[in-house]
């Protein structure tokens, strides 16, 4: 029986909620603690990276726990709901640092809340994506739902990217600290509401009980599934490249592009980029899919991203008096990012069938736990690189006064610091994307013909 429209909408709403939460953390936690509260950039970089290393152990173990779960509500929904509620609470606490804290106390608070946020996000993200093979058929239905979910996730990410600074300044005025606190509360509440709708609507349709793997078996399954590992490496390289830019773009507008109303230009740029990203997932990808294979679309979008970064680097050295000039590279980068989010999930879902044929077991939770881990690993590596850039170039204002909010910070930034910022957010991503192309071209074999062949063999 095919999925109903109600089921598709409900699953998509869950993606909107969870990626609103993820984008708020991935794009603004460094800015919140480093630029607003004054925590050392290097300290924040270490915290974000160590948290991701911790997830190297936490995420796969969570995949095993999900696989071993057996309740009357199914295998996935209990953890999806528990993880959502706890993550929403931690998200609010993370952006509501007590004013009395400073120095080492503030560093400790940042470390504890961010690690807890990662743990609780894993609790809901792994079962969310692992559900796809459990209530869809292989092939077109799975690809269609994955595309829908990724598109909805892109909507959630775009909404936060577009409106965060606008709403933070609207709520908090010149007090960004309070603005972030109340904005985080709004996002947390919406997150719980959307996932609740998902849990009440979606039910697992597969009744097959798969033997739960041990941790040792799990790592063996991942290592022996060469296609899953290929996609994992590609995801790390691609997301690290993109997250470096997303972490630094707010500093680019504040300390390089400049102007007392820099956040208005920043919001306008993100509004354009968010629209492009959503349209690329919902319109451009389906149109391209009618003419091209997923593998060809993958190469096309990576090439688009590289063109965008090279153009951004060139434009940064001309007069940037108008934000509209930045729309040119932004179009190529955001469009590529939207399509790549869909493609990597489709590729990863196909490796589940490949692993079942090759290893004799179907490890949805294990495979998709790797997606959660590598995305967070990429954000941690990217944040660490960004923090080094901020520290070396001395880009930070700390918890500024109301009067200082009206100052054009870019006027006081050295030309060398601006150059270092531009290099980090453009050249390093280009290198990462080129490596991703080389790895994918050399290792990936799951063409559409191969996927169909595997499906036929499993059916027999």
C-alpha positions as MATLAB code, in Angstrom:
seq = 'XXXXXXXXXXXXXXXXXXXXXXXXXXXXXXXXXXXXXXXXXXXXXXXXXXXXXXXXXXXXXXXXXXXXXXXXXXXXXXXXXXXXXXXXXXXXXXXXXXXXXXXXXXXXXXXXXXXXXXXXXXXXXXXXXXXXXXXXXXXXXXXXXXXXXXXXXXXXXXXXXXXXXXXXXXXXXXXXXXXXXXXXXXXXXXXXXXXXXXXXXXXXXXXXXXXXXXXXXXXXXXXXXXXXXXXXXXXXXXXXXXXXXXXXXXXXXXXXXXXXXXXXXXXXXXXXXXXXXXXXXXXXXXXXXXXXXXXXXXXXXXXXXXXXXXXXXXXXXXXXXXXXXXXXXXXXXXXXXXXXXXXXXXXXXXXXXXXXXXXXXXXXXXXXXXXXXXXXXXXXXXXXXXXXXXXXXXXXXXXXXXXXXXXXXXXXXXXXXXXXXXXXXXXXXXXXXXXXXXXXXXXXXXXXXXXXXXXXXXXX';
ca = [
       0.000    0.000    0.000;
       1.405    3.370   -1.013;
       1.930    6.176    1.474;
      -1.026    8.503    1.965;
      -0.760   12.273    1.537;
      -1.333   12.663    5.285;
       1.625   10.402    6.058;
       3.870   12.255    3.636;
       2.937   15.670    5.069;
       3.374   14.477    8.649;
       6.788   12.994    7.943;
       7.806   16.180    6.145;
       6.731   18.332    9.112;
       9.068   16.335   11.324;
      11.943   17.140    8.955;
      11.083   20.852    9.099;
      11.187   20.839   12.908;
      14.359   18.855   13.369;
      16.364   20.817   10.808;
      15.212   24.127   12.291;
      16.805   22.940   15.518;
      19.907   21.622   13.787;
      20.527   24.774   11.763;
      20.126   27.016   14.812;
      22.831   25.037   16.576;
      25.108   24.436   13.586;
      25.124   28.033   12.349;
      24.781   30.122   15.510;
      26.191   28.347   18.572;
      29.732   29.488   17.723;
      28.540   33.060   17.099;
      26.449   33.076   20.299;
      29.188   31.924   22.666;
      32.190   33.457   20.889;
      30.988   36.791   19.516;
      28.124   37.625   21.903;
      29.276   36.093   25.198;
      33.018   36.461   24.566;
      34.152   32.840   24.963;
      37.538   32.217   23.315;
      37.199   31.159   19.666;
      39.788   28.410   20.147;
      37.971   27.121   23.249;
      34.704   26.964   21.323;
      36.402   25.236   18.404;
      37.812   22.566   20.711;
      34.427   22.093   22.413;
      32.614   21.628   19.104;
      35.243   19.220   17.768;
      35.488   17.132   20.963;
      31.697   16.859   21.058;
      31.750   15.379   17.571;
      34.484   12.887   18.526;
      32.279   11.845   21.440;
      29.484   11.284   18.927;
      31.720    8.825   17.105;
      30.888    6.436   19.944;
      27.446    7.711   20.866;
      25.809    7.641   17.425;
      26.532    4.019   16.411;
      25.567    2.817   19.896;
      22.266    4.665   19.514;
      21.779    2.839   16.228;
      22.144   -0.473   18.063;
      19.742    0.636   20.809;
      17.117    1.543   18.207;
      17.604   -1.804   16.464;
      17.065   -3.637   19.793;
      13.926   -1.657   20.693;
      10.631   -3.534   20.439;
       7.484   -1.842   21.757;
       3.819   -1.705   20.811;
       4.568    1.743   19.310;
       7.244    0.219   17.097;
      11.005    0.410   17.017;
      11.524    4.031   16.045;
       8.782    6.290   17.394;
       9.525    5.960   21.136;
      13.099    7.175   20.679;
      11.984    9.814   18.185;
       9.666   11.339   20.792;
      12.035   10.991   23.771;
      14.921   12.495   21.833;
      12.810   15.393   20.579;
      11.554   16.504   23.985;
      14.954   16.287   25.680;
      16.706   17.976   22.754;
      14.224   20.854   22.789;
      14.911   21.460   26.491;
      18.686   21.356   26.012;
      18.474   23.666   22.987;
      16.770   26.347   25.072;
      19.261   25.956   27.909;
      22.187   26.191   25.478;
      21.019   29.597   24.257;
      20.033   30.780   27.737;
      23.420   30.943   29.468;
      23.048   32.494   32.958;
      24.306   36.128   32.957;
      26.288   35.471   36.148;
      28.597   33.028   34.372;
      31.891   34.185   32.909;
      35.388   32.859   32.225;
      35.842   29.147   32.857;
      32.282   28.781   34.116;
      30.936   29.941   30.772;
      33.292   27.608   28.888;
      32.101   24.675   31.032;
      28.455   25.634   30.452;
      29.024   25.769   26.691;
      30.753   22.372   26.729;
      28.117   20.595   28.840;
      25.070   21.951   27.019;
      26.527   21.400   23.555;
      27.540   17.793   24.262;
      24.089   17.105   25.736;
      22.512   18.700   22.685;
      24.459   16.343   20.423;
      23.485   13.259   22.440;
      19.777   14.115   22.494;
      19.729   15.113   18.819;
      21.147   11.692   17.957;
      18.339   10.057   19.958;
      15.763   11.475   17.546;
      17.672   11.848   14.276;
      18.717    8.212   13.878;
      15.200    6.769   14.279;
      13.766    9.518   12.040;
      15.864    8.590    9.003;
      15.969    4.871    9.848;
      12.169    4.769    9.537;
      12.282    5.313    5.764;
      13.089    1.716    4.721;
      10.706    0.420    7.411;
       7.538    1.974    5.977;
       8.370    2.407    2.278;
       9.076    0.087   -0.600;
      12.470    0.147   -2.284;
      12.933    2.211   -5.412;
      10.707    5.125   -6.422;
       8.594    5.370   -3.247;
      11.666    5.490   -1.014;
      13.393    7.976   -3.281;
      10.224   10.095   -3.426;
       9.829   10.220    0.351;
      13.533   10.891    0.826;
      13.293   13.773   -1.623;
      10.239   15.136    0.187;
      11.863   14.804    3.617;
      15.090   16.425    2.460;
      13.112   19.213    0.815;
      11.179   19.808    4.023;
      14.425   19.675    5.999;
      15.758   22.304    3.625;
      12.698   24.430    4.364;
      13.398   24.156    8.097;
      17.048   25.034    7.620;
      16.192   27.917    5.319;
      13.610   29.379    7.702;
      16.153   29.531   10.517;
      18.896   30.794    8.212;
      16.664   33.543    6.838;
      14.865   34.788    9.920;
      17.189   34.186   12.883;
      18.993   37.530   13.014;
      15.866   39.433   11.999;
      13.803   37.900   14.810;
      16.682   38.036   17.327;
      16.964   41.790   16.793;
      13.175   42.218   16.761;
      12.775   40.383   20.089;
      15.923   41.522   21.848;
      16.547   44.878   20.195;
      20.216   45.637   20.737;
      20.438   42.787   23.250;
      21.327   39.808   21.023;
      21.791   37.625   24.088;
      18.121   37.879   25.087;
      17.007   37.718   21.465;
      18.690   34.348   20.980;
      17.248   33.022   24.244;
      13.629   33.667   23.295;
      14.110   32.685   19.668;
      15.529   29.325   20.806;
      12.423   28.801   22.946;
      10.144   29.384   19.954;
      12.105   26.914   17.811;
      12.112   24.312   20.606;
       8.319   24.461   20.980;
       7.728   24.172   17.221;
      10.122   21.216   17.128;
       8.128   19.265   19.724;
       4.808   20.042   18.014;
       5.982   18.947   14.553;
       7.586   15.684   15.707;
       4.507   14.846   17.777;
       2.431   15.080   14.604;
       4.907   12.761   12.862;
       4.786   10.174   15.649;
       0.984   10.178   15.767;
       0.670    9.651   12.013;
       3.546    7.461   10.792;
       3.559    3.738   11.547;
       6.043    1.061   10.601;
       4.704   -1.264    7.927;
       7.466   -3.851    8.083;
       6.900   -6.628   10.632;
      10.176   -8.428    9.983;
      12.277   -8.771   13.129;
      15.941   -8.329   12.279;
      18.525   -9.674   14.702;
      20.086   -6.695   16.483;
      23.839   -6.413   15.885;
      26.391   -6.059   18.630;
      28.683   -3.036   18.585;
      31.450   -5.208   17.113;
      29.154   -6.594   14.419;
      27.934   -3.088   13.695;
      31.389   -1.701   12.994;
      32.167   -4.768   10.917;
      29.011   -4.212    8.869;
      29.944   -0.605    8.247;
      33.521   -1.423    7.270;
      32.430   -4.204    4.918;
      29.792   -2.003    3.271;
      32.209   -0.116    1.037;
      29.428    1.879   -0.647;
      28.105    3.181    2.673;
      31.620    4.230    3.643;
      32.108    5.966    0.278;
      28.959    8.028    0.798;
      29.941    8.733    4.410;
      33.309   10.133    3.309;
      31.629   12.218    0.592;
      29.102   13.606    3.103;
      31.885   14.589    5.517;
      33.841   16.410    2.809;
      30.819   18.155    1.296;
      29.208   19.196    4.574;
      32.497   20.339    6.108;
      33.071   22.571    3.080;
      29.583   24.064    3.230;
      29.513   24.413    7.038;
      32.792   26.342    7.048;
      31.070   28.988    4.954;
      27.809   28.897    6.936;
      29.760   29.395   10.180;
      31.737   32.331    8.814;
      29.201   34.107    6.611;
      27.735   36.035    9.557;
      31.257   37.277   10.434;
      31.775   38.156    6.775;
      28.765   40.467    6.819;
      29.552   41.907   10.249;
      33.311   42.484    9.908;
      33.943   42.596    6.139;
      30.825   43.679    4.237;
      30.115   46.076    7.093;
      27.565   48.807    7.678;
      25.603   49.600   10.819;
      22.704   47.583    9.446;
      24.853   44.628    8.405;
      22.313   42.102    9.720;
      19.707   43.437    7.266;
      22.048   42.634    4.360;
      22.824   39.284    6.008;
      19.095   38.515    6.288;
      18.446   39.528    2.671;
      21.291   37.311    1.440;
      20.024   34.342    3.466;
      16.468   34.962    2.275;
      17.636   34.711   -1.334;
      19.804   31.681   -0.576;
      17.074   29.916    1.361;
      14.602   30.380   -1.491;
      17.131   29.050   -4.004;
      17.917   26.053   -1.782;
      14.253   25.133   -1.343;
      13.483   25.529   -5.042;
      16.519   23.445   -5.967;
      15.188   20.544   -3.876;
      11.525   20.830   -4.798;
      11.760   21.974   -8.426;
      15.275   21.770   -9.866;
      16.062   18.245   -8.634;
      12.834   16.651   -9.955;
      13.366   18.390  -13.303;
      16.980   17.269  -13.518;
      15.936   13.770  -12.467;
      13.759   13.450  -15.575;
      16.786   13.950  -17.817;
      19.811   12.793  -15.813;
      20.840    9.981  -13.486;
      21.533   10.750   -9.838;
      25.257   10.231  -10.387;
      25.370   12.821  -13.181;
      23.331   15.261  -11.079;
      25.817   14.728   -8.246;
      28.762   15.788  -10.407;
      26.791   18.706  -11.852;
      25.896   20.106   -8.430;
      29.419   19.741   -7.054;
      30.682   21.636  -10.075;
      28.066   24.323   -9.419;
      29.230   24.719   -5.827;
      32.871   25.055   -6.883;
      31.939   27.715   -9.440;
      30.053   29.567   -6.716;
      32.991   29.571   -4.285;
      35.471   30.715   -6.934;
      33.093   33.523   -7.945;
      32.605   34.552   -4.310;
      36.369   34.746   -3.810;
      36.720   36.975   -6.899;
      33.794   39.232   -5.990;
      35.112   39.748   -2.445;
      37.954   41.819   -3.884;
      35.742   44.298   -5.705;
      33.451   46.965   -4.315;
      30.832   45.179   -2.199;
      28.575   48.147   -1.600;
      25.548   46.134   -2.735;
      24.518   42.795   -1.285;
      22.882   41.901   -4.596;
      26.298   41.256   -6.147;
      26.720   38.392   -3.692;
      23.573   36.772   -5.040;
      25.585   35.504   -8.039;
      27.878   33.098   -6.137;
      25.118   32.520   -3.606;
      22.881   31.085   -6.320;
      25.412   28.428   -7.360;
      26.295   27.447   -3.772;
      22.775   27.334   -2.302;
      21.324   25.531   -5.336;
      24.049   22.881   -5.139;
      23.588   22.470   -1.384;
      19.861   21.852   -1.765;
      20.244   19.125   -4.376;
      23.187   17.503   -2.567;
      21.135   17.105    0.615;
      18.629   15.012   -1.321;
      21.201   13.030   -3.290;
      23.378   11.950   -0.358;
      20.353   10.590    1.514;
      19.119    8.720   -1.570;
      22.581    7.222   -2.077;
      22.806    6.228    1.589;
      19.362    4.601    1.533;
      20.432    2.509   -1.462;
      23.466    1.227    0.448;
      21.070   -0.508    2.865;
      19.978   -2.906    0.103;
      23.591   -3.275   -1.040;
      24.679   -4.170    2.493;
      21.874   -6.706    2.858;
      22.917   -8.465   -0.346;
      26.616   -8.371    0.483;
      26.576   -9.044    4.241;
      23.310  -10.939    4.700;
      21.729   -8.456    7.095;
      19.688   -5.283    6.781;
      21.136   -2.530    8.981;
      18.971    0.571    8.520;
      19.704    1.957   11.982;
      23.425    1.308   11.705;
      23.750    2.890    8.254;
      21.650    5.924    9.103;
      23.409    6.386   12.434;
      26.482    7.041   10.338;
      24.630    9.810    8.485;
      23.822   11.506   11.775;
      27.387   11.128   12.980;
      29.122   12.343    9.832;
      26.878   15.398    9.480;
      27.668   16.392   13.066;
      31.336   15.479   12.590;
      31.423   17.778    9.574;
      29.854   20.602   11.571;
      32.418   20.073   14.341;
      35.406   20.083   11.987;
      34.011   23.106   10.154;
      33.426   24.986   13.410;
      36.974   24.190   14.561;
      38.433   25.511   11.288;
      36.203   28.578   11.556;
      37.286   29.174   15.161;
      40.956   29.046   14.178;
      40.201   31.596   11.458;
      38.440   33.869   13.968;
      41.250   33.545   16.505;
      44.075   34.149   14.016;
      42.294   37.144   12.520;
      41.092   38.455   15.908;
      37.451   38.694   14.874;
      35.324   39.081   18.011;
      33.563   41.839   19.900;
      32.252   39.952   22.920;
      29.139   41.097   24.785;
      29.037   44.664   23.431;
      27.162   47.580   24.921;
      24.055   49.126   23.410;
      26.060   52.084   22.105;
      28.602   49.789   20.467;
      25.834   48.020   18.550;
      25.486   51.142   16.389;
      29.158   51.026   15.339;
      30.250   49.754   11.932;
      32.629   47.047   13.174;
      34.108   46.504    9.690;
      35.876   49.878    9.814;
      38.206   48.659   12.571;
      39.112   45.318   10.950;
      42.535   45.053    9.283;
      42.725   44.234    5.574;
      44.795   41.133    6.377;
      42.034   39.852    8.691;
      39.431   40.311    5.971;
      41.675   38.487    3.496;
      42.127   35.570    5.915;
      38.363   35.367    6.437;
      37.704   35.327    2.681;
      40.341   32.650    2.064;
      38.970   30.368    4.772;
      35.360   30.556    3.626;
      36.104   30.021   -0.095;
      39.392   28.269   -0.927;
      39.227   25.575    1.773;
      35.670   24.542    0.713;
      36.814   24.282   -2.931;
      39.601   21.894   -1.905;
      37.156   19.780    0.103;
      34.689   19.533   -2.791;
      37.409   18.514   -5.251;
      38.478   15.687   -2.928;
      34.832   14.576   -2.623;
      34.596   14.335   -6.425;
      37.763   12.205   -6.592;
      36.621    9.808   -3.835;
      33.151    9.398   -5.322;
      34.439    8.848   -8.863;
      36.890    6.192   -7.739;
      34.737    4.197   -5.277;
      31.013    4.599   -6.008;
      29.375    1.800   -8.035;
      25.650    2.040   -7.149;
      24.340    3.284  -10.466;
      20.601    3.035  -11.098;
      21.114   -0.183  -13.072;
      23.106   -1.668  -10.185;
      20.468   -0.630   -7.627;
      17.720   -2.281   -9.685;
      19.826   -5.399  -10.098;
      20.315   -5.614   -6.305;
      16.578   -5.105   -5.707;
      15.753   -7.928   -8.118;
      18.235  -10.280   -6.439;
      16.827   -9.496   -2.990;
      13.285  -10.050   -4.262;
      14.238  -13.487   -5.549;
];
